[in-house]
Amino acid sequence: MQTQDNLVLETAERVFRDLADPQSIILRGDDGWKAPLWQALEDTGLPAAWAPEALGGADLSMADGFAVVRAAGRAALAVPLVDTMVANWMLGRAGIPVPAGRIALVLPRGRARVAIDPAGRVDAHARKVPFACEADHLLVLAPGARGASVALVPASRCAFTPGRSLAGDALDDVEISASSDAHRAGVEGVGVDRVAMLAGTVRASQIAGALEAMLEISVNYSQERVAFGKTIS
């Protein structure tokens, strides 16, 4: 009998394989693959994996979610699935219903300027935010005297300076001076350090997945490549 984590992982891997194969994406040469991929991800509930069901999430365990994150790294997934998973975890902790669509994270790290006033208006400037210009919403985290505050801002109210990572993915500067659709102050369990640790762990897990794929590709190549009458392995 299959366990839930196997079913979740197999579903994610099937979607990645069918709609986000890196070689097929390279041959296609445009971004037309992203919309059907994201729709398939939302149909499976993966972007809201870590949010409670009562708020529109899938209420999966952290272990199940991290299995998906690692698989996303193996697939070189070039959409903000894991960013949205972390954002929806934060929304769940804040008691805010999860929205449809992609979410980018604006966190108070480095030289970022991030503030949320009691009315939920956001004043923020952050550099190199992954997938910001492709997001439907931005989730902003700001420290405060009574604990961290979170605010959900539609991307249409934000200004972006486009940039690219070494992989060619969106990595944008963000300027926000706008009211949010929803906000909470003093959210328990969503401190800046804790969110930074979760975000960092998620990235590390993606990297580990990518390294697994690189190792598998290298081993397979060494077993197939023939030189001087023998495989190079």
Secondary structure, DSSP 8 states (H G I E B T S, - for coil): ---HHHHHHHHHHHHHHHH--HHHHHHH-SSTTHHHHHHHHHHHTGGGTTS-GGGT-----HHHHHHHHHHHHHTT--SSHHHHHHHHHHHHHHT----SS-EEEE-S-TT-EEEE-TT-EEEEEEEEEETGGG-SEEEEEE--TTS-EEEEEEGGGEEEE--B-TTS-BEEEEEEEEE-SEEESS-TT--HHHHHHHHHHHHHHHHHHHHHHHHHHHHHHHHH-EETTEE--
